């Protein structure tokens, strides 16, 4: 069941092993778990597709669940209604011992090193292949690390045209983790040649000071075709989760750590039940109590938000916290509204974490974690987790000297994490306060008002291990409560960036920063920190919690502009990221010519930009401001889209003709970008022949009427296809109906791989 090249390259990962004193066969475990879970995985993916295709209006299709909807309890096998689940969470928050009261992590305690409140700071994520990236992760001062087998994973396929000697990245990363945890790289350098120079990397920290590691497995919708069970690809979730546990349990346990995961892209309690059963089965095989394998969850799907209490309840034996993710979450909201002409979103780049709808999303996440994580009046059993800061620091060797923009990146992460910290301050008064009363943090700490203060957002994500960047993000998350007002009020310090004063990391707030925090209710008019009020009497019944107003705050389409410049920018980001995926690079650094920053992108990048562009093209959305199509220009920052071409007036619609111009101008930019590399004598990292492939793919996908959920799967199937196979795959995905594909495969005019690709991308159970 393990493809020969994988088994031969990574024999240590497979076969029989002693785990916690028990003999366990890795392949047999993967096969057994796949057979047990495959039917339910197919069912939940079919349910996803059915929901997407339902013509019901958004406000009904994605409404709060009915109070009588019921869900299976993985602990008792009984069914609970949604009302009972929500009431049980409320009872926990209010300290009531009732029949339905439940809380997170009530059976197996949370070790301090993985607790989201007892080990505050950043959570660094990224691939663990090549090996130097794993070393950099362990050397980082971020207290948490997520070896990524999901959105920023090493590749799980071999790109067409790549060398057969290149390892399949996910297995190389798993091997790296195994060797590191077993001590095989202690005191040893990893030597590699990069850009003609020999470099040596070492793990500088003793193992006792390494960050806590939580593996990020892929979600339910991904398949690994190099691991087959009964002739069909195995779910990537099962493969990675089993390999991580069975290869690393003993080494992690000896080191005082444990087996922990970060679970992505869950949408429903039924999907959460698949994960819970998988982890419970692995715990049983290894011989540890249910709830020992702790997890965090990326709350990055709008559909998950409307039924989040039930998802938490299903995972209650092990869930440590829920993370708020911007890009996938925005992509999921665009997906929810995609069929409604009135549901056009503004430019995603303008919908930041400080916009009102995203503030509501983060507050909702914090409130539910507070209610489900309370024990004895303390937030002891779980906590919310902040979102991603994905800027990469430019190196001094950058050929265009763009390290001059680094102060922008450092200030951005400092403010991002300070805002999250303030959002997590929640005050529960002992008795009702006078109408309009809003105690400040100073009032609460000085005990001028009676109640309990909770400090919830203490961990948050980061994509770069750069020392200064991590330090800037760690600082507000680790600061003492009594020092937060001092951070806000610190003297202003600025540094010049091309004639513009930019606040330093240590600076107090600028006028614009202060105004934003005041407008979001985080600061009072006179600049004092104001924790949000959580009033018990307003949350003592399910109906008071899940209101139409809350739904509107979280799920309504945000206000903003649709401009031709941002359409071109989105196409630029999608095409550049897709190009790197086709070359097998999921963790992709892309220069953002608008923000003058270098961003670390992952699969969520492709999802958000393709989703937005698709919705604009399908509805021929109208531009809301005058603007200009932009052509390439060679500037001090390199080749960018910056030279004005044709004017586009407000009210003009994004027709296919205008889309073609966007496509043409990006093709021009691509040619000039490569020409500039040639002028500098830089061959680049990637195969340039993949550039026309992504351009053709994007045109086919964006002009097609078919919606693809998690559309990076299109890149996966195209990326490993030969040129002949590629044409058939694209026809199957965007040109032919499934019935036509089946007929042509039967007639021999289309390869069987085209049908497999279709069913994989569109979540047809027949292809699984």
N, C-alpha and C positions, 0 to 999 in steps of 0.2 A: 504493500500500500504506500510505501515511501518511495518516491522516484529514485532510481539508482544513483543519479548524479548527486542528489541531496544526501542520501545515505552514505555514499562513498566519501563525500567531502566533510560530513559532520557525524561520524559514527558515534561520538561521545554522547550525542543527544538522544540516541535511540537504544532499543534493546531493553534487557532486563536490568533493573536497578534496585538497590536497597534504599528505601525511603522511610525514615522513622522506624527502622528495624524491620520493615516489611518488604518483601520482594514484589515489585510491580513491573509489569511489562508496558513500556511506553506506547508502542504501536497498538497493542491490544486495548489499552485504556482509551486511546484516541478513537479506535474503531467502536468500542462499546458505547462511549459517550455520544459519538456521532449518530449511531443507530438509535439510541434512546431519544436524542433531542432533535434530530433532523425533521421528523414530521411536524413537531411544534414550531420549529424555526420556519419551515415552509408555510405553516398556517398563519403565523404572525406577519410574515412578509406579504402573503396574499391579502391579509387584512389591511396592511398599509396601502396596497395598490387599490383595493376596493374603496377605501376612504378617499384617496386622491381622485378617483374617477367619479365619485358620487356627485351629482349635480346640485346637491343641497347648498343653500346660501351659507356663507362662512359663519355667520353668527349662530346658525343652528348646527352646522356640521361640526364646528369646533367649540360648541357651548360647554359649560361645566357639565359633568356627568349627571344623569338622573340620580336622585337620591336612592332609588331602589335598584340601580345597577349593582351587580354583585361580582365579587372577585375571589379567586381561590386563595386560601391561606396556606402557604408552604409549610407552616409549622403544624397546624391541626388538620389540614385538608378540608376544613369547613369553608363555607362561603360566607363572606361578610358583605353587607351592603355598603355602598359609598357613604351613606349617612352614618352607619356604625363606625366606619374607619375614621371619618372626619370628627365625629363626636369623641371617639377614643383619643384622638390627638388633642382635642380641646380639653378633655378631662385630664390628660397628662399635664398640659400647660397650667391648668387651674389647680393642680394638686389633688384631684379627686381620685380616689381608688374605686373604680367602677368595673363592671363586667367587661367594658369595651376599652378601658384605658390601656394604651400601649406606648412604648417609647423605643428609641433606637438603642442598640447595643446593651440590652438589659441582661444578657446571659454571660457573654464572654467580655470581660473588661477591655478597654482600649489601652494598649501600651502607650506610655507617654511620648515615645519617639515618633509615633505616627498620629498623635492626637492633634487636631487642627487648632487647638487653643494653647496647648502646652509646648508646642514646638513652632512658634510663629516665624513667619518669614516667607520667602518666595519658594514656589514649586517650579523647578526647571525641567522642561521637557525637550526631548530631541532624540535622534537615533543613536544607537550604541554600535553602529558600524558606519565608518571605519573605527578602529580601536581607539584612536586618539580622541574621538568624540566621547567615548565612555570615560576615558581618563579625565578629560576636561570637566565632565559632569561631576565626577567624584571629587575633584579638586575645588569645585565651586563652593562658595559660602551660602548658596541657597540650601536651606535645611531639608528640602524634599526634592527628590528627583524621580522623573517618570521615564524610564527607558521606553521609547515610543515604537510600538508595532501597529500604530493606527495612522493618524493623519500625517504625521511627519516621520513615518516609518522608513527604514531601509526598504528597498523594493522587494516585493514578494513575487516578482516575475523577472524573466531575463529579457530585456528589450531586444527587439529585432536588430540584428547587426552587431550586437555586443559580443565580446569574446566569450567563448565557452569556458575559459578559465576563470572568468569573473564569478565569484560566489553569489548565490541568491541571498540578498542582503538580510532578510529577516532571520535566516538561520545563522548567518555569520554573527549577527548581533546577539542571538541567543547563546552561541558558543562563547562570544566575548564575555557575556555576563557570567556564564558558568565558570570559565577560567579565572576571572577576577575574583569571584566569591570564594573559590577554592584556594586562593592565594598564589596562583601560578604566575601572577604578574607583580607580586610584591618584590620591590627592590630591582625589578628588571625594566630596562627601557624598551619602548616600542619605537623602532626606527623605520622611517619611511622617507621617500624622496617626493617632494612637492615643488613643482615649478623649477625643477632642475637642482634643488637644494636638499641636502640630506638633513632631516630633522629627527630629533629624539624626544619622546614624550614619556613622562613618568607619573605615577600616582604619588603625589606629594604628601597626602594625609595618611595617618594610621587608620586602619579600618574602623576603629571606635569613633572616629570623627567623620566618617562618610555620611552623606545625606541618607535619609530613609528612602528606600526605593519602592515605587509602586509601578508595576508593569502596566502599560496601556495596550490591551489587546484590541484587535479590530472589532467592529460591531457585527451584528447578526447578518448583515446583507453581503458580507465579503466571503468569497470562496478561495481556497488554496488548491490549485489544480495539480500541484506536485505532491499532495497527500490525498490519496483516494480511499474511499471506503465503499465496498461493493460496486466498484467501477465508476463512482461519481466523486467529484471534488468534495473535500471535507470543509466544514465551516472554519474560517480563520479563527474565530473566537475560541472554538474548542481546541484547535491545534496549539495556539499560543498559550492559552490558559493552562493547558495540561503540561506543555513543555516547561513553562516557567516553574510550576509547582514541583514537578517530579525531578527536575534537574537541580533546583536551588533550595528546596525546603531545608535539607540538613545543614547546608552551609550558612544559610540565613539564620536559622535557629541557633546554631553554635555562636554566631556573631551577636546574638541578643536581639535580632530583628525578626522578621516573619515574612510570610507570603501575603502580599498586598497588591491590589489592582485598582486601576482607574477605568471605570466602565463608560464607554461612549454611546451616544446617540439612541438611548432608550426612549421610546415614545409612549409606551402603554404599560400598565401593570402586568399584562400577559407577557410582554417582552421581558420585563424584569423577572418574572417567574422562571423563564428559561435560564437566565443568568444565575438565579438563586439555586435552581436545581443542579446546574453544572457545578457550582462551587460546593454545594452540600455533598454531592457525589464524590468530588475530589477529596474533601475533608474526610469522608467516610473511608475512602481507599487508603488515605495516609494514616488515619487513626487519630484524628483530633476532633474536639467538639465542634458542632455546627456553630458558625460565627467566629471561628478562629481566623479564617482568611478574610481580613477586612477589605472593604472597598470604599472608594470615593466614586462619585458619579458626575459626569458632565451633564448638567442641565442645559442642553443646547438645542432642544426641540420644542417649538411652540406647542405641539400636540401633547408633549409630556407635561407642560405647565398646567394644562387644564385638569389633569388628573394626578398631579404630583403627590398629594397625600397618599394615594393608594400605591404609587410606586415606592415611596419611602416605606410604607407598611410592609410591602412584599419583601423588601431588602432589610427589614428592621434588625435582623440578627447581626448585621455586619456593616451597615452603611455609616461612614464617618462624616460625610458632608457632601454637599452638592455645589458644583462649580458653575459660575455664570460665564458662558462663552459668547462672545459677540458675533463672530462671523457665521458660524453654523446656525446660531440662533436667528440672526437676521435672515439667513437663507431660508430657514424653515418658515418664518413669517411671510416672506415673499411667496413661498410655495403655498401657504394657506390661502393667500389672496390672489393667486396668479390668474384665475379665471374671471375675476371681477374687473371690468374696465375702470371702476372707481377705486380699485385697490392697488394702483400704481405707487410704488415706493419712491421716495427721493433717492438721490445718489447715496449708496451705502456708506461711502467715505464720510458723509456728513452726519450719519446716524451713529454718533459716538456714545460711549458709556455714560456721558453726562447729559444726554438728551432726556426729556421727561419720560418717554416710554421705557427707556433702558433703566432709568432710576427706579421706576415702578417695578420692573422685572427684578432688579437687585434687592429691593426692599421685600418683595414677595418671597424671594428665595430665603432671605434672612429670617423673616417671620416664621416660615414653616420649619426651618431648622431649629429656631428657638422653641417652638411648640412641641416638636417631636424629640428634641434633644434634652429637654429639661429633666432634672432629677433632684428631688429635695430642694427645689427652689433655685438650683444652679444650672447654668448651661454646661452640663458635664458630659453628655453622651454623644454630641455631634456639634457641628458648626458649619455655617456657610463659607464658601471659598470664592475668592475674587477671580477676575478674568485675566486675560492674556495681555502682556506687554511684549510686543514682537519686533521691536526695533533692534537692529544690529549696529554696533558701533563701527564706524569706518576706521580702518587702520591707517597709520601715518603713511604707509606705502601706497595708498590709493592714488592711481595715476592722475586724477583730477583734483587732488587735494581736498576731497569732500569731508575729511575729518574735521574741517572747520564747522560743520553742521552738528557735530556730536553734542554740544551743549543743549541743542533742541531735544535730542533723544533723552538725555539725562534728566532734564527738567520734566519732560513728559511722563517718564515712569515715576518720578517722585510724586507728581501731582496725581497720577492715576491711583497709586497705592494710598496716598493720603485721603483722597476722596472715598475710596472703598472703606478705609478704616473708619471714617466719620459716618458712612452709611450704616455700618454695623453697630453703631451705638444706639441701643434701644433702652428706654426707661419705662418700667412698669410701676406706676404709683401705687402706694398702699391703699389709697382712697381717692375718689374722684377729685380732680383739681378744678378750681374756678374756671368758668368758661373763658377761652382765649389764653389761658395760662400756658406758657412754654418754658419750662425750666432749662437753664443752660447747664453745660457740663460742670461749670464752676459751682453753680447752685447745688448740684447733686453731690459733688465731691465734698463740699462744705457742709453737707447734711442740712441745708436750708429747706429741703423738701424730702419727704419720706417715701421710700420705695426701693426698688432693686434696679441697678444699672447692669446691662449686659453689653459686653464688648466682643462682637461676634466675628467680624471679618478680620482675621489675623493671619491668614495665608492667602496667597494669590499667585497667579502664574507669570512665568517669564520664559522667553524663548532663546535667550543668549546668555552664555556663562561669563561674559566679559566682567571683570572685577568691578570696575567703576559703576557699570550699569546695575549689577546685582546689589551693590552696596546702596545705591540710590533708591532701589525698590525695597530693600530690607528695612531701611531706617524707619519709615512711618509705620510699618507693620509691627515693629519690635519696640517702638517707643512706649514709655510709661504713659498711662492715662493722663497723669498730671502734667505731662510735658507736651501734650498735643496742642494746647492753646498757644504755647510758646513757639511751636513750629509755625503755626498760622501767623503769629504776630512778630516773627523774627525780622530784624532789619532787612531791607531790600538790598540784594546784591545782584549785579548784572555783569554779563560778559558780552563783548561786542561780537556779533555774528553778521558779517557783511554790512556793517553800518546800522544794525538793529540791536538794541539792548535786549538780551535774553536773560531771564532770571536763572541764577545758579541753583544747584540742588539745595544749598543751605539757606537760600533766600526765603523771606516771608512772602506772602501772597502779593501778586500784582493786582492792579485794580480789576483787570478782566477776570482773573482767577477768583478773586473775592466775590465779584458780582455773580459769577456762575454758581458758586457754592451757596450764596444767599438765595438765589432764585430757586434752588432745589431744596431749600429748607434745612440746609446743613449748618448754616451760620445765621445768627440773628442780624437785624439791620445794623447793630453796632459791632458786628464781627465776632460775637461769642459763639462757640460751638454749641449746637442745640441737638441733643439726641432726639430721635423720633419717639413719640409717645405711643405706648402699647397699653391700651386700656382694657382691663379684663372684661368689664361689662359690655364692651362692644364686640367681644369675640366668644361669648359663652354659648352660642348656638351655631350650627353649621350655616344657617341662612345669613347670619350676620357676617360671616367670614367670606363666603363666596357670593359676592353681589354682582349685579350688572356693572356697577361702577368700577369694580376691580377688573373685570374682564375687559372693559373698554380701556382702562389705563395700561393694561399689559399688551393687548392684542390689536388695538386700533392702528390704522395706517398712520405713521407719523407725518408731520408736515415737512415740506422742504422742496427743493428745486430739482427739476430734471433739465440738464443742460447738455449740449452737444459735446462740450469739453469733457464732461464726466463720462459720457458714453464712450468717448475715445479712450479715456483713462481706464475704464473698466475693461474694454477690449484689450488694451495693452497688458493689464495685469493678468487677464485670463489666458491670453496667448503666450505670454512669457512663462507663466507657471505651467501651462499645458506642455510647452516645449520641453521644460525640464522633466516633467513626469514621463514623457515619451522617451527621454534619455535615462530614466530610472532614478531620478532624484526627486524625492518627495519633500524634503526640507530645503526649500529653495529661497535663496537670497535674491531679492529683486529691488532695484533702485526705483523709488517712487519719485518721479520728476516733479510732481505737484508739491509734495511735502518736504522735499530735499532730504529724505531719509531712506535708509536701506532696511527693508522689512524681511523678516523670516516668514515665509509663506508655507502653508501646508494645504491639504486637500480642501479645507474649508474655504480657502481663497478662491479656488475654482468654483466651488458651489455657489458662493455668494455672487460673484460677478456674472457667471453664466446664468444663474437664476434671474438676476435683475435684467440683464440684456434680453433674455428670452421673453420675459414679460413685456418689456418695452416694444420689442419687435412684433410680438403677436397682437398687441393692441394698437400698434402704430401710435404710440403715446406721443402727446404733444409736448414740445419743449416749453418750459415756463419762463425762460429768459432769453434775451438776445445773446448770441454767441458766434463763434467761428469754428469751423473745422480747422484742425491744426496739422501742419506738415512737419517733417523732421527739421531739426536745426542743430548744428554743431555749436555747443556752448562751452563755457568753462566747466560745466558739470557733465560733459559728454554729449552724446547724441540723444536728444530728447524730442518729444512732440511739443513744439513751442512756436513755430512760425505760422502766423495767421494765413488761412487760405480763404475759403468761401464763407460768406456771412450766412448765418442761420437765424432767422427771426423767431421771436416768441410766437407760439401758436403753430409753427411748422411741425408736421408729424414725422416720426421716424419711419419713413417708408423703406421699401426694399432698395430703392435708388440711393437714399442717404446711407443706409446700412452698407451698400456696396462701396460708397466713398470712404466710410470708416475703415472698411476692410482694405481698400486700396492704399490709403494713407499709412495704415500699419505695415502693409507689405513694403512700402517705400522705406519706412523707418527701419524695418528689419534689415533690408539690404544695406542701408547706410551704417547701421550699427556694426554689421559684420565687416564692412569696408573700413571703419574706424579701427576695429580690432586688427585688421591686416596692416594698416598704416603704423600701428604701434608695435607690430611684430608679435602680437598675442594670438596664439592659435585658439584660445578659449577652451573650456572644459568639455563642451558637448558637441555631438554630431549635428552639424548644421543642416543635414538633409532632412532632419525632423521638423524644420521650420515650415516648409510648405505642407507637411502632414497636419500640423495643428491648425494651420489656416484653413485647409480644406475641411477638417473635422468641425471647426467652429462654425463655418458657413453652413454646413449640412445640419448641425444641431440647432443653431439659433433660428434658422429659417424653417425648420420642421415644426409641425403642429404637435409633435409628441413631447410630452414632459418626461424628463428622466430624474428620478429622485437619487441623490448622491451620485451626480453625473460623472464623477471622476472614474467610475467603473468603465465608462466609454474609453477613457484614456488607457485603462489597464488592458482591455481586450484589443484595442488598436495598437498599443505599444509593443505587444509581443507578436503581432501578426506580420507575416511577410507582405510585401506590396500587393501580391495577388490576393492573399487572404483579406487584406485591409479593405479593398474595394468591395468585396462581398459582405464583409462585416458592416460597413457603413450603409450599404444598400439594405441589409436586413434590419438595421437599427432605425434608419430614417427614411427609407424609400418604400419598403414592402410591408404589407400586413403580415401578421404571424401566420395566417392560413397560407398566404402565398409563399412564405419562407418554407413552411412544412412541405408544400407541394413541390417546390423546386429542389429541396433536399432529397425528397423521395425520387424525383426524376433524374437526379444526378447532375443538375445544372448549377447547383449551389452546394458548397461544402457543408458538412455537418457542423463544423465550427461556427458557421454563421447563425444557425439556430441556437446553439449553446450560448453564443454571445447575446443574442436577443433575449433569451429567457433569463439569463443572468442579470442583464442590465435592467430589465423591466419586472424582475421578481415574479416570474412564472414558476409555480411549483414544479411543473413538468421538467424544467431544466435543472432542478436541484435533486 
